Amino acid sequence: MEERTTIELPYEKFLQKGAEALSDAELLAILLRTGPPPAPDAPLRHRQCPALALAEALLALPSGAYPGLAGLSRLSAADLMAVKGIGEVKAVRILCIFELGRRIALERRTDMPAFPSPSAAAAYCRPLFGGENRDVEQAVLLLLDGKGRLIREKVLSVGTVNLSLVSPREIFLHALKYRAVHFLLLHNHPSGDETPSREDAEITKKLAGLGEMMQIGLLDHIILGQDSYYSFREAGLL
């Protein structure tokens, strides 16, 4: 028997209830605008809104540590264009949306922030680990004054597989140059698993010891995963 009901289409739902009421797939469907013609036996929502079917197919693409929108943001144009209904224009549009989001996050960071907690430092630095280098390991140094306010941020390495290759000498040269009193070290695990490695623990211990000798204290070493972080200080290891 033919279904006689209708569904609330994403665009109309946006106008009536606002963007907050929409699911990830519905928001993406509005941006995609169109999709391939659905099969006759497709769900009603897909027949009435082919762009929604296409959006759901895209969100189902990523797998592993980065599902949904987080995973979609890590795909290339070629990955996106492998989905039926995604051509070059739609692929470019999707990639530009994620890049705009990353730049907005960067601009929202306040000047000279203080970091009262590891979560604050992790949130501040997370946008730095996006963009074209999002799939490689990076290390970032935050130099702080005596009140814990940011003096300088410095990307120490991009693509370092083993954090033990980060030079303590380079870290303390930067700290002395900018007269830092404390510092924070952050790096990411592209796998999404923030569990520290043996090398992560060893460099933390080494930097803490050197910092104590030089009176430039390591406040924390933070590892960023997918949506979480690991703090050596919160773990009681600093």
Protein Blocks (a to p, Z undefined) as FASTA:
>chain_A
ZZfbdcddfklmmmmnojklpcfklmmmmmnopacdddfkbcfklmmmmmlmmmmmmmmm
pgcjlgcjllmmmpcfklmmmpghiafklmmmmmmmmmmmmmmmmmmpcghiacfbfklm
mmmmmmmmgcjllmpccdddddddfkopafbdcdfbghiablklpcfklmmmmmmmnopa
bdcdddddfkopabdcfklmmmmmmmmmmmmmnopacfbdcdddfklccdfklnopZZ
